[in-house]
Amino acid sequence: MTTVEICVSDVPTALVAEAAGADRLELCADLGQGGTTPSLGAVEIALRSLRTAGVRIMVRPRGGDFRVGELEEQVMLADIAAIRALPNPHGLALGVVVGAVTDGAELDLAVLRRLIEAAGPLPVTVHKAFDEVPDQFTALEQIIELGADAVLTSGAARTALDGAARLAALRQRAGDRLRVIAAGGIRSHNVRLVLAQTGAQEVHLRAPVLRDGREATDAAEVRRVVDAARAA
């Protein structure tokens, strides 16, 4: 069965996505910057309020590039420790999302190793920083070796459909060693095509809609995506 992960920016949008059938949520702040670490209060209330959806927490101290300085790493490590310490009263499948690259556009293995070790039992997704690395097949093996649980990628293309061939190849290389989550421009009208062309078993997307001048989650679009993915 296909897993549908919806990127959300706060607790209300998380609850909307869960009610609409999302299997998993990626909780972030500042989606205009590509997503940064949400407040610990938001994470705590999300864990208290949600009932069924898995939750992945973005751990990224700022927008911009994916280079991680020493102090930024310390912040990320502290955030991971704080997330691990929060109560999870409903036993939701909780994990974190991280990424780091070097000035030479390779994975920053030293930083990633420390972040993954800090996560301990929490599963770790490596986010689309992965798409900045030219040799994605080597990077895939490195992520597997580090012990990450999943990688989020469009196959280094603008959208998942544009990168479908690469996504299919990455998924084949990963086998059952790592989950490859397809992302980038996925919507209800094309999710079945993405699944068919990539062989992906997990998709990631936002379902934004403007309400009262602010971005919310479009419950109807989430339902359409979930229904289309199930039908595929």
C-alpha positions as CSV (number, residue, x, y, z in Angstrom):
1,M,0.0,0.0,0.0
2,T,1.3,3.5,-0.9
3,T,2.1,5.7,2.0
4,V,1.0,9.4,1.7
5,E,3.0,11.9,3.6
6,I,1.7,15.5,3.9
7,C,4.0,18.4,4.8
8,V,2.2,20.6,7.3
9,S,3.2,23.8,9.1
10,D,1.3,23.7,12.4
11,V,-1.0,21.6,14.6
12,P,-4.3,22.7,13.0
13,T,-3.0,21.8,9.5
14,A,-1.7,18.5,10.9
15,L,-5.1,17.6,12.3
16,V,-6.8,18.4,8.9
17,A,-4.3,16.2,7.0
18,E,-4.7,13.3,9.4
19,A,-8.5,13.5,9.3
20,A,-8.3,13.5,5.5
21,G,-6.5,10.2,5.5
22,A,-2.8,11.1,5.5
23,D,-0.6,8.2,6.7
24,R,2.3,10.4,7.9
25,L,3.0,14.1,8.4
26,E,6.1,16.1,8.1
27,L,5.8,18.9,10.7
28,C,7.8,22.0,9.8
29,A,7.9,25.7,10.4
30,D,8.5,28.4,7.7
31,L,7.5,26.5,4.6
32,G,8.4,29.5,2.6
33,Q,12.0,28.7,3.4
34,G,11.6,25.1,2.6
35,G,10.8,24.1,6.1
36,T,12.6,24.7,9.4
37,T,12.4,23.2,12.9
38,P,9.0,23.8,14.4
39,S,8.7,24.9,18.0
40,L,8.9,22.3,20.7
41,G,5.4,23.5,21.8
42,A,4.0,22.7,18.4
43,V,5.6,19.3,18.4
44,E,4.4,18.5,21.9
45,I,0.8,19.5,21.1
46,A,0.9,17.6,17.8
47,L,1.9,14.5,19.6
48,R,-0.8,15.0,22.2
49,S,-3.5,15.8,19.6
50,L,-2.9,13.4,16.7
51,R,-4.2,9.9,16.9
52,T,-3.1,7.8,13.9
53,A,-0.7,9.5,11.5
54,G,3.0,9.0,11.9
55,V,5.0,12.2,12.4
56,R,8.4,13.3,11.1
57,I,9.8,16.5,12.6
58,M,12.0,18.7,10.4
59,V,15.2,19.5,12.2
60,R,16.7,22.4,10.3
61,P,17.8,25.6,12.2
62,R,17.4,28.0,9.2
63,G,16.4,28.4,5.6
64,G,18.8,28.8,2.8
65,D,21.5,26.3,1.9
66,F,22.1,23.0,3.5
67,R,25.5,23.7,4.9
68,V,25.6,23.1,8.6
69,G,28.0,25.1,10.8
70,E,29.3,24.0,14.1
71,L,26.8,26.0,16.1
72,E,24.0,25.0,13.8
73,E,24.9,21.4,14.4
74,Q,24.8,22.0,18.2
75,V,21.3,23.5,17.8
76,M,20.1,20.5,15.7
77,L,21.5,18.0,18.3
78,A,19.8,19.9,21.1
79,D,16.5,19.9,19.1
80,I,16.7,16.1,18.5
81,A,17.4,15.5,22.2
82,A,14.4,17.7,23.1
83,I,12.1,15.9,20.6
84,R,13.1,12.5,22.0
85,A,12.3,13.7,25.5
86,L,8.7,14.8,24.7
87,P,5.8,12.7,25.7
88,N,4.2,10.6,23.0
89,P,1.0,9.6,24.7
90,H,-0.6,7.9,21.7
91,G,2.5,6.0,20.6
92,L,2.7,7.7,17.2
93,A,5.4,6.6,14.8
94,L,7.8,9.5,15.4
95,G,10.9,10.4,13.5
96,V,13.1,13.3,12.4
97,V,14.1,14.8,9.1
98,V,17.7,16.1,8.6
99,G,20.2,16.9,5.9
100,A,23.6,18.4,5.4
101,V,26.0,18.9,2.5
102,T,29.5,20.2,2.2
103,D,30.8,23.1,0.2
104,G,31.8,20.5,-2.4
105,A,28.1,19.4,-2.8
106,E,28.7,16.1,-1.2
107,L,26.8,14.7,1.8
108,D,28.4,16.0,5.0
109,L,28.9,12.5,6.4
110,A,30.4,13.6,9.7
111,V,27.4,15.9,10.6
112,L,24.9,13.3,9.4
113,R,26.5,10.6,11.4
114,R,26.3,12.6,14.6
115,L,22.6,13.6,13.9
116,I,21.6,10.0,13.2
117,E,23.4,8.7,16.2
118,A,21.6,11.4,18.3
119,A,18.3,10.3,17.0
120,G,18.8,6.9,18.6
121,P,15.8,4.8,18.1
122,L,13.9,7.4,16.1
123,P,13.9,6.8,12.3
124,V,15.6,9.4,10.3
125,T,14.7,10.7,6.8
126,V,17.4,12.6,4.9
127,H,15.6,15.4,3.1
128,K,16.1,17.0,-0.3
129,A,19.6,18.2,0.5
130,F,20.2,14.8,-1.1
131,D,19.2,16.3,-4.5
132,E,22.2,18.7,-4.4
133,V,24.6,15.8,-4.6
134,P,25.7,15.0,-8.2
135,D,26.4,11.3,-7.5
136,Q,23.2,10.2,-5.9
137,F,24.0,6.5,-6.1
138,T,27.1,6.9,-4.0
139,A,25.2,9.2,-1.7
140,L,22.4,6.6,-1.4
141,E,24.9,3.9,-0.3
142,Q,26.4,6.4,2.2
143,I,23.0,7.1,3.7
144,I,22.3,3.4,4.1
145,E,25.7,2.9,5.7
146,L,24.9,5.7,8.2
147,G,21.7,4.0,9.2
148,A,19.1,6.4,7.9
149,D,15.6,5.1,7.4
150,A,14.5,7.0,4.3
151,V,15.5,9.6,1.8
152,L,13.3,12.2,0.3
153,T,14.0,13.0,-3.4
154,S,12.7,14.2,-6.7
155,G,15.6,12.4,-8.4
156,A,17.5,15.7,-8.5
157,A,14.9,17.1,-11.0
158,R,12.4,19.9,-10.7
159,T,9.5,17.5,-10.1
160,A,9.1,13.8,-9.3
161,L,7.8,13.2,-12.8
162,D,10.8,14.9,-14.4
163,G,13.0,12.7,-12.2
164,A,11.0,9.6,-12.6
165,A,13.7,7.5,-14.3
166,R,16.3,8.5,-11.6
167,L,13.8,7.8,-8.8
168,A,13.0,4.3,-10.2
169,A,16.8,3.6,-10.4
170,L,17.4,4.8,-6.9
171,R,14.5,2.7,-5.5
172,Q,15.8,-0.3,-7.3
173,R,19.3,0.2,-5.9
174,A,18.0,0.8,-2.4
175,G,15.9,-2.4,-2.4
176,D,14.6,-3.0,1.1
177,R,17.6,-1.3,2.7
178,L,16.2,2.2,2.5
179,R,12.8,3.8,1.8
180,V,12.9,6.2,-1.2
181,I,10.1,8.8,-0.8
182,A,9.1,10.5,-4.1
183,A,8.6,14.3,-3.8
184,G,8.3,17.3,-6.0
185,G,5.1,18.6,-7.7
186,I,3.0,15.6,-6.7
187,R,-0.8,16.3,-6.7
188,S,-3.9,14.3,-7.1
189,H,-4.0,14.7,-10.9
190,N,-0.6,13.1,-11.3
191,V,0.1,10.9,-8.3
192,R,-0.9,7.7,-10.1
193,L,1.5,8.5,-13.0
194,V,4.3,9.2,-10.5
195,L,3.7,5.9,-8.8
196,A,3.6,4.0,-12.2
197,Q,6.7,5.6,-13.6
198,T,8.8,5.4,-10.4
199,G,7.6,2.3,-8.6
200,A,7.6,4.5,-5.5
201,Q,5.7,3.2,-2.5
202,E,5.7,6.5,-0.6
203,V,5.0,10.0,-1.8
204,H,5.4,13.4,-0.1
205,L,3.6,16.6,-0.9
206,R,2.1,19.8,0.4
207,A,-1.6,20.4,-0.2
208,P,-1.8,24.1,0.3
209,V,-4.9,26.3,0.1
210,L,-5.3,30.0,1.1
211,R,-7.9,30.7,3.8
212,D,-8.3,34.1,5.4
213,G,-5.0,35.2,4.0
214,R,-2.9,32.4,5.3
215,E,-1.9,29.0,4.1
216,A,-3.9,26.0,5.3
217,T,-4.1,22.3,4.3
218,D,-6.6,21.4,1.6
219,A,-8.5,18.5,3.1
220,A,-10.2,17.7,-0.2
221,E,-6.9,17.5,-2.1
222,V,-5.4,15.3,0.6
223,R,-8.4,12.9,0.2
224,R,-8.0,12.9,-3.6
225,V,-4.3,12.1,-3.3
226,V,-5.0,9.3,-0.8
227,D,-7.8,7.8,-2.9
228,A,-5.7,8.0,-6.1
229,A,-2.7,6.4,-4.4
230,R,-4.8,3.6,-3.0
231,A,-6.4,3.0,-6.4
232,A,-2.9,2.8,-8.0
